[in-house]
Amino acid sequence: MPIPHIELDATLVRQALDEALTRFPQFAGFGPHLVGRPIYQGVAYQITWKVEPPAEVTGGWEFQNSAVKAYQRLSEGR
């Protein structure tokens, strides 16, 4: 059974991913998407992929952190 996700603001997700992809362009071709997963007290953010990047493409953790921080910053400004 798939883990449910929380709807995030699509415009802010796109902006956050665009910002992260400027720092980590090697992930652009893998179709990254930022989703929110419900947890006990809040939400956990995660990058999902259309195509999983191969192991030799490094920086995935940093890319995810960059996208999450950008989304959080952008959503606070609303």
C-alpha positions, 0 to 999 in steps of 0.5 A: 500500500503506498504511503499517502501524501499531503497536497503541497502548493504546486507553484511553490513546489515548482519554484523550490525544485527550480531553485534546487536544480540550479545548484544540482542540474544533474537531477533535472532529467530524472523528473523530481517531484517534492511531496509531503508525507504525514507524520505524527506531528506535521509533515515530512518532505521527500523527493520522488522520481519519475526515473530513479537516478543511478547511484553514480549521480551523486548529491541526491541528499543535498538536492533533496535538502535544498528543495525542502528548505526552499519550499519551506522558505517560500511557503513561510512567505505566503 
